[in-house]
């Protein structure tokens, strides 16, 4: 007889979420094994300083001793700034970690964290308010930059990310400066 496949549990929509600024760059990943193994990746592959992604692997290996302080696990973030996507008017590149619940002030000095715009029980109004704040106030990741990309919503119950960008088809009503 065939093995029974149970229907998955459906997470509740009205649960805690964290809304962060979506930074327009490229994904950078650092893996640290329990044994100290160190690896660097992009969104879909391992990278090296010789086969790099906008210099992220080179940067990560240059900062390896600092990055080891992140501890064992997969550490994902956005590699952004000079020469990448929107550039944000920066003279350098930065790596901003995604896990805002884990990384605050106690992180390696070479790392940033994506800015938290708001948090609370998920509603579309909560997300739209965060988008409006970006439209009218500009980027929190790069103050003074007035063309932020949008938001990322971490839905705790679903354990998933969702994104919404500031483009005509996604911007909330009344959010054109």
N, C-alpha and C positions, 0 to 999 in steps of 0.2 A: 504494500500500500504506500502511496505517496506521503511524504512528510508534510505535516500541516504547517502552513505559514500564518502566523498570527497577524492580525490587523494592527498596524502601529498605533500607539497612543497619540492622540491629537492634543497638541499644546493649546492652552487657553490664550486668546489674543490679548485680553485686558490684563496684562502682567507687566512687570518691571522691564524697562528698556533704558538704554543709554544712547543718546544722540550725540555724535561727534562730527567734527568737520571732515568732509571727504577731501583729501589732499590729492591734487592731480600730479602724480609722479609715476613711479613704477614699483611694484612690490619687491621687497627685499626680505629674505628669510635667513635667520641664523639658527642652525641646529647644534645643540650641545648635548652629547651623550653622557650617560652616567659615568663612563670611563674617561671623560674629558675629550672625546672625539669632537671635532669642530668641522662643520660644513656650512657652506653658503649657497643659497638658492635664490632663484627668481620666482615668478608665479608658477612656472611649470617645469623647471629643470634645475639641476645643480649647476653652479657657475664657478669659474676660477678667475684669477687675475688675467689669465691668457684668453679665456673665453668669457668675457665679462658682460654685465648689463649696466651701462652708464657709469662704470667705475665702482659699483657697489662691492663686488668681491675684493677688489684691491683695497678699498677703504676698510672692509671688515677684517681682512687679514692684517692690515696695519694696526687695527684696534683690537686684535684678538685678545690680548691680556685683559683689557677692560671688559670686553664683551663676555668673557668667561664668567664674570660676576653675575650675569643674567641667570646662571644656573642651568641644570639639565632641562631639556625640552626644546620645543619648536617655538621660536620667537619671530613673529611676523610684524612687519611695519612698512611704511611708505618711504622710499628713497626719492627725494624731491629737491627742487631748487635749481640752481644754475645749470642751464643746458637740458633740463628735463621738462617736457610738457609746458605748463604755464610759466615756469621759471620763478614766479612769485617775486621778482625783483631782487633775488638774493645773489650775493657774490660767491656763495658756497653751496654745497649740497648738504642735506640733512637726512638722518634716518629717524622717523617718528614711529614708535611702537604703537600697536593697536590696542593692546590689553590695558585699558585705562583703569580697570579695577585693581590690577597688580602693580602698575608702574606709576609712581608719583615722584616725589623728591628723591626717594632711595632707588636710584638707577645709575648705571654708568654715566659719567659726565658727557660721553660722546653721543648719547642717545637723547632724543626728545620723545614726547608722547603726543598723539593726536589730541587736539583740544576737545574737551567735553563742552558741548553747547547747552545741554539740559539732560535731565533724566526724570523718570517717573513712570506712571502707568501708561502703557502705549495707547495713544490716540493719534489719529491723523492730524488733529489740531496741534498736538505737541510737536510733531515733525514740521508742520507748516510754520509754526512760530519760530523754530530754529532756522529754517530756510530764510524767513523774512529778516531775521537778525543778521544773517550773512549778507543778504542782498543790500540792506541799508547800512550795515556797519563794516562790511568787508571781512577779510580773513582774520581769524584769531591766531592761526599758525604763523602768519606773516603780516603783522599789523601794518595797515596802510595799503595793502594790496586789495583792490576793490573788485576783483573778478574771481571770487572763490568758486569752486566747482559744485559743491552741494553738501549733502550730509550722508552719514552712514548710521544706521540704526542697528544696535545689538539688541535683539529680543531675547531676554534671559530664558523664558520658558521654552521657546523653540530652539534655543542655542544656535541661532542663525543671524547672519548679517543681511541687511537690506540697504539699498542705496536709493537716493533721490537727488537728481541734479538740478541745478538752476538753469534750465533751458525753457523755452516757451511752453513746451508741452508738459513740463513738470513743476514749474514755479507756482507757488500758491497765489491765489487771487490777491491783487493789490500789492504784489511784490515786485513791482518794476520801479526802480528809483527815478 
